[in-house]
Amino acid sequence: MTHPQVICMGEILFDRLSNELGKPLETVKSWTDYPGGAPANTACGLVKLGISTAFI
């Protein structure tokens, strides 16, 4: 195993978006989670550029 060129440290956050547009928040029963957060997005972007990356 080789060492990564970049180590990203931080948290993964999730945006939760309703699958029931137009309904009041209290009545929504179906959600879709979208992972993100700056450290996680940076790690994913670097990998797409072909840079070996680790995430802590």
N, C-alpha and C positions, 0 to 999 in steps of 0.2 A: 504494500500500500504506500502510495506517495503522499507527501504532506501537501495540504492545500496551499495555494498562493495567497488566498484571502480567508480570514475567519471573521464572520459577522456575528455579533453578539446582540441579543435583544429579545423582544417578544414577538409572537405572532398574534395579531388582532383579527377579529372577525367582524365584518359588516353583515348584518342580518337584514335582508330585504323581504318585504311582504310579497307573497304570491297572489294576494287578493287585493289588487289595486282598487282604491276608492272606498274601502271599508274602514270604519273607525278602528284605531289601534287596538282597543279593548276586545274587538270581535275577531281579529285575525287569528287563524289557527294554523296557517301554513307559511313557513319561512324558508328562505334559501340562504345558507351561509357562504360568504365569500372571504377566504383568508387573505390577509395582507399585513400591513404594518411596515414602516420604513425599513427595519433591518431585514425582515423576510423578503420584501420586494427587492431590496438590493442584492441579496444572495441569489434570488431567482434570476434577476437580470444579468448578473455576472456569469452564471452558469450558461445562460443562453448565448453569451458572448464567447463561450469556450474557455472561461477561466475557472480553474478548479477552486471550489469554494466549500467551506464548512460553515455550519450554523450552530451556535450555542445559545 
